Amino acid sequence: MVEQNPAINPQRLRRLLRRLIDIYSPTGKEEELLSYLHGYLKRSGLPVIRQAVDDSRYNLIVMPSATDIHLALVGHVDTVVAYDLEHYGFEDHDDLVIGLGAADMKSGCAAMVEAYLSLWEVGAQQLPVALVLLVGEEEEGDGAERLVEEFHFPWAIIAEPTNLHPCLSCYGYLEIQLNAQGKRVHASLSSRDHNPIESMLQLLLHISHYMTNERPEGTYNIRDLLSTQAGFAVPDWCEAWVDVHLPPNAPIGDISLELEEIVDRIRKENTQVKATLRLSTIEAGYELPEKGFVIEALRALYPRHALSWKPRPFPSHSDANQLWAAGVKPILLGPGQLEKAHAPEESVSFQQVTLAAELYRDLLMSLDS
């Protein structure tokens, strides 16, 4: 039992957040930030271990010994690539903290570390809670994949930017790779039937029409469109990547098949079109009921912090999808707004970061009691 109410240290929290933002850590290049965090946790006396993900990258896990873990606080330390490599670091304007990863999700990671450390310092060193900092969330999800190979937690809180709204459900996700083949010839001999970019545009228009008219509840994003740097010639290939996000209960299997049928139909209607569709990622959404000891404890805390308990779905995929598939019940809850994530002027309210740390701390204390 925690015998005193541990205080969150705002100055320490702000220093940690500044350092996390100032260390550039795009997916695949998290090593410098991992080294800093490992040292920070070790110096604080936390029993941190490194779980290898590949030859140079690892997850950081703090887990009390001889304790059954009921809950994991989970964050990811990687970010997307910087919009401007000259201006990605920490800036603050009164309450507003600006910088790459400020919302997604270095603020959430800092809040979780501070909450865990505040309890550790007052002797709560056998809480049934793990602290988990993952790599790779923005691309492959290899950190979460490696985590669930070795560890299992019944519940998880994931510090995605939800503006402190509890998200008990999460959207599903399809990542689509489209390929079209053509024949390289002189540009003056180009024709619609043999140009792979023309074929790709047809495919994308059909997929756009399908999503808009048949699946309006979902969202899609044409992320990349590439072709041969052909010069004054017809390119011999074209490739596109499309993200599709679907509500928690959407029939993701039916939608996958229907997208494949669109490509098959176009090929049959025009035998000159040489195109393929590959579903490189399929992650189902999920929805938790409003029950269970973690949800009940969290719901009881909201009025104490002058927050409204209004659960909503998280409209993107995240490590939560992989944890759910592995039998973990994830709740997404963190400071910052998804609308600010991945944007050139990414930002978060520091007051909300502090409130998140207090909420995480109180949740851990309620589990201890």
C-alpha positions in Angstrom: 0.0 0.0 0.0 1.2 3.5 -0.8 1.1 5.4 2.5 1.5 8.9 1.1 0.2 10.7 -1.9 3.2 11.1 -4.2 3.5 14.4 -6.0 4.1 14.7 -9.7 7.2 16.9 -10.3 6.3 19.3 -13.1 9.9 20.7 -13.4 11.3 17.2 -13.8 8.5 16.2 -16.2 9.2 19.3 -18.4 12.9 18.6 -18.5 12.3 15.0 -19.5 9.9 16.0 -22.2 12.3 18.6 -23.5 15.1 16.1 -23.8 12.8 13.5 -25.5 11.7 16.0 -28.1 15.2 17.3 -28.7 16.6 13.8 -29.5 15.6 12.9 -33.1 14.1 9.4 -33.1 12.3 8.5 -36.4 11.3 4.9 -36.8 14.3 2.7 -37.2 16.7 5.3 -35.7 15.6 5.3 -32.1 19.0 4.2 -30.7 20.1 7.6 -29.2 16.8 8.1 -27.5 16.8 4.6 -26.2 20.2 5.0 -24.7 19.1 8.2 -23.0 15.9 6.7 -21.6 17.8 3.6 -20.4 20.2 5.7 -18.5 17.5 7.9 -17.1 15.5 5.0 -15.8 18.6 3.3 -14.4 19.7 6.4 -12.6 16.3 6.7 -11.1 16.7 3.2 -9.6 14.0 1.5 -11.8 14.7 -2.1 -12.7 14.7 -1.5 -16.5 15.5 -4.3 -19.0 16.2 -4.1 -22.7 14.2 -6.4 -24.9 16.0 -6.8 -28.3 13.9 -6.1 -31.4 16.8 -6.1 -33.9 20.6 -5.8 -33.9 20.6 -2.2 -32.6 17.0 -1.4 -31.4 15.2 -2.6 -28.3 12.1 -2.1 -26.1 12.6 -0.8 -22.6 10.6 -2.6 -19.9 10.3 -1.8 -16.2 8.7 -4.7 -14.4 8.7 -5.3 -10.6 10.1 -8.8 -9.7 7.9 -11.4 -8.0 4.7 -9.6 -8.9 1.9 -10.6 -11.2 1.5 -7.8 -13.7 -2.1 -6.7 -14.2 -1.6 -3.6 -16.2 1.1 -2.1 -18.6 1.6 1.6 -19.3 2.7 1.6 -22.9 4.2 4.3 -25.1 6.2 4.4 -28.3 9.4 6.4 -28.5 9.6 6.7 -32.3 8.2 9.5 -34.5 7.6 10.1 -38.2 10.4 11.6 -40.2 10.9 15.3 -39.5 9.1 17.8 -41.7 12.0 20.1 -41.4 15.3 18.8 -40.0 16.4 22.3 -39.1 13.4 22.9 -36.9 12.1 19.8 -35.1 13.2 20.3 -31.6 11.6 21.5 -28.4 10.0 25.0 -28.2 7.7 26.4 -25.6 5.3 29.3 -25.6 3.8 29.6 -22.1 1.7 26.4 -21.8 2.3 25.2 -25.4 5.0 22.7 -26.1 6.0 22.5 -29.8 8.2 19.9 -31.5 8.3 16.6 -33.4 6.6 14.0 -31.2 5.1 16.5 -28.8 1.7 15.0 -29.2 2.5 11.6 -30.7 3.7 10.5 -28.3 6.7 11.8 -26.4 4.4 13.7 -24.0 2.6 10.5 -23.2 5.8 8.7 -22.6 7.2 11.4 -20.4 3.9 11.5 -18.4 4.0 7.7 -17.9 7.6 7.7 -16.8 7.0 10.5 -14.3 3.9 8.8 -12.9 5.7 5.5 -12.4 8.8 7.2 -10.9 6.7 9.3 -8.5 5.3 6.1 -7.0 8.6 4.3 -7.0 10.3 7.0 -5.0 7.8 6.7 -2.1 8.3 2.9 -1.9 5.5 1.6 -4.2 8.0 -0.9 -5.8 5.8 -3.9 -6.1 2.8 -2.5 -7.9 1.3 -4.9 -10.4 2.1 -2.6 -13.2 4.8 -2.6 -15.9 6.2 0.4 -17.8 6.8 -0.3 -21.5 8.5 1.9 -24.0 8.4 0.5 -27.6 10.1 1.2 -30.9 8.7 1.0 -34.4 5.1 2.0 -34.0 5.0 4.5 -36.8 5.9 1.9 -39.4 6.3 -1.8 -38.9 5.0 -2.2 -35.4 8.0 -4.4 -34.7 8.4 -3.3 -31.1 4.8 -4.3 -30.2 5.2 -7.6 -32.1 8.3 -8.4 -30.2 6.8 -7.4 -26.9 3.9 -9.9 -27.1 6.1 -12.7 -28.1 7.6 -12.7 -24.6 5.2 -10.9 -22.3 1.5 -10.8 -21.6 -0.5 -8.3 -19.6 -4.3 -8.5 -19.1 -4.7 -4.8 -19.5 -2.7 -1.9 -21.1 -3.0 1.9 -21.2 -1.5 3.3 -24.4 -0.6 7.0 -24.4 -1.8 7.9 -27.9 -3.0 11.5 -28.2 -6.6 11.2 -27.3 -6.9 14.7 -25.6 -7.4 12.6 -22.4 -10.6 11.1 -23.7 -10.8 7.4 -22.8 -10.8 5.3 -26.0 -12.2 1.8 -25.2 -12.3 1.0 -28.9 -10.0 1.4 -31.8 -10.3 1.5 -35.6 -9.1 -1.3 -37.8 -6.6 -0.8 -40.5 -5.7 -2.0 -44.0 -2.5 -1.1 -45.7 -2.8 -1.6 -49.5 0.0 -1.8 -52.0 -1.0 -1.4 -55.7 1.2 -2.2 -58.6 0.8 -1.6 -62.3 3.1 -2.8 -65.0 3.7 -1.3 -68.5 6.3 -1.3 -71.3 8.9 1.3 -71.7 8.7 3.0 -75.1 9.2 6.4 -76.5 6.9 9.1 -75.1 5.4 9.8 -78.5 4.1 6.2 -78.6 2.2 6.4 -75.3 -1.3 5.1 -75.1 -3.8 4.9 -72.2 -4.0 1.1 -72.4 -0.2 0.6 -72.0 0.8 3.3 -69.6 1.0 2.0 -66.0 0.3 5.4 -64.5 -3.0 5.5 -66.5 -3.8 2.1 -65.1 -3.0 3.2 -61.6 -5.2 6.3 -61.9 -8.1 4.0 -62.9 -7.5 1.8 -59.9 -7.3 4.7 -57.5 -10.5 6.3 -58.9 -12.4 3.0 -58.5 -11.2 2.5 -55.0 -12.0 6.1 -54.1 -15.6 5.7 -55.6 -16.0 2.4 -53.6 -14.9 4.0 -50.3 -17.0 7.1 -50.8 -20.1 5.4 -51.8 -20.0 1.9 -50.3 -17.9 2.4 -47.1 -18.4 6.1 -46.1 -17.9 5.2 -42.5 -14.2 4.6 -43.2 -11.4 6.9 -44.3 -8.7 6.4 -46.9 -5.5 8.1 -47.7 -3.4 7.8 -50.9 -0.1 8.0 -49.2 2.5 7.4 -52.0 2.4 7.4 -55.8 5.6 6.4 -57.5 6.8 5.5 -61.0 9.9 4.9 -63.0 11.9 8.0 -63.6 11.5 7.5 -67.3 12.5 10.8 -68.8 11.0 11.2 -72.3 9.5 7.7 -72.2 6.5 5.7 -71.0 7.4 4.3 -67.5 7.4 0.6 -67.1 5.8 0.5 -63.6 3.8 2.5 -61.1 3.2 1.9 -57.4 0.8 3.4 -54.9 0.2 2.9 -51.2 -3.2 3.5 -49.6 -4.2 3.6 -46.0 -7.7 2.6 -45.0 -9.1 3.1 -41.5 -12.3 1.4 -40.5 -14.6 1.7 -37.5 -14.1 -0.9 -34.7 -17.0 -3.2 -35.9 -16.5 -2.8 -39.6 -16.5 -6.1 -41.6 -12.8 -5.9 -42.4 -12.7 -9.3 -44.1 -15.6 -8.4 -46.5 -14.0 -5.0 -47.3 -10.6 -6.7 -48.0 -12.3 -9.1 -50.5 -14.3 -6.3 -52.1 -11.1 -4.3 -52.7 -9.5 -7.3 -54.4 -12.6 -7.8 -56.5 -12.3 -4.2 -57.8 -8.8 -4.9 -59.2 -9.9 -8.2 -60.6 -12.9 -6.6 -62.4 -10.7 -3.9 -63.9 -8.3 -6.5 -65.3 -11.1 -8.4 -66.8 -12.6 -5.3 -68.4 -9.3 -4.3 -69.9 -6.9 -7.2 -70.5 -4.1 -4.6 -71.2 -4.1 -3.5 -67.6 -1.5 -5.5 -65.6 -2.2 -4.6 -62.0 -2.0 -6.2 -58.7 -3.3 -5.5 -55.2 -1.5 -6.7 -52.0 -2.9 -6.2 -48.5 0.4 -5.8 -46.7 -1.3 -5.1 -43.3 -4.7 -6.2 -42.0 -5.4 -5.2 -38.4 -8.9 -5.6 -37.0 -10.5 -3.0 -34.8 -12.0 -3.8 -31.4 -14.4 -2.5 -28.8 -14.2 -3.0 -25.0 -17.3 -3.0 -22.9 -17.4 -0.5 -20.0 -16.6 -3.0 -17.4 -13.5 -4.6 -15.8 -11.5 -3.4 -12.8 -9.2 -1.1 -14.8 -12.0 0.7 -16.6 -14.0 1.0 -13.4 -11.0 2.4 -11.5 -10.3 4.9 -14.3 -14.0 6.0 -14.6 -14.0 6.7 -10.8 -11.0 9.0 -11.2 -12.4 11.3 -13.9 -14.7 13.5 -11.8 -11.8 13.9 -9.3 -9.8 15.6 -12.0 -12.7 17.6 -13.4 -12.8 15.5 -16.5 -15.9 14.1 -18.3 -16.1 10.4 -18.8 -17.1 10.2 -22.5 -15.5 7.1 -24.1 -15.0 7.3 -27.9 -13.2 5.2 -30.5 -9.6 6.0 -31.5 -9.9 6.7 -35.2 -6.5 5.3 -36.2 -4.5 2.1 -35.8 -1.8 1.9 -33.2 0.1 -0.7 -31.1 -3.3 -1.3 -29.5 -4.4 -3.4 -32.5 -1.4 -5.8 -32.1 -1.9 -6.0 -28.4 -5.6 -6.8 -28.8 -4.8 -9.5 -31.3 -2.4 -11.0 -28.6 -5.1 -11.1 -25.9 -4.4 -7.8 -24.2 -7.3 -5.3 -23.4 -5.9 -1.9 -24.4 -7.3 1.5 -23.5 -6.0 4.4 -25.4 -5.5 7.5 -23.2 -3.0 10.2 -23.5 -2.3 13.9 -23.7 -2.4 15.8 -27.0 -4.7 15.8 -30.0 -4.5 13.4 -33.0 -5.1 16.4 -35.3 -1.7 17.9 -34.2 0.2 14.6 -34.7 2.5 14.3 -37.8 1.9 18.0 -38.5 4.7 20.6 -39.2 3.7 22.5 -36.0 3.0 19.5 -33.7 2.2 20.7 -30.2 0.7 19.8 -26.8 -0.5 21.6 -23.7 2.0 21.1 -20.9 -0.8 21.5 -18.4 -2.5 18.5 -20.0 0.8 16.5 -19.9 0.9 17.1 -16.2 -2.7 16.2 -15.8 -2.0 12.9 -17.7 0.8 12.1 -15.3 -1.5 12.7 -12.3 -4.2 10.5 -13.9 -1.8 7.7 -14.6 -0.4 8.0 -11.0 -3.9 7.9 -9.4 -4.8 4.9 -11.6 -1.8 3.0 -10.4 -2.5 3.9 -6.8 -6.1 2.7 -7.1 -4.8 -0.7 -8.3 -2.4 -0.8 -5.4 -5.3 -0.3 -3.0 
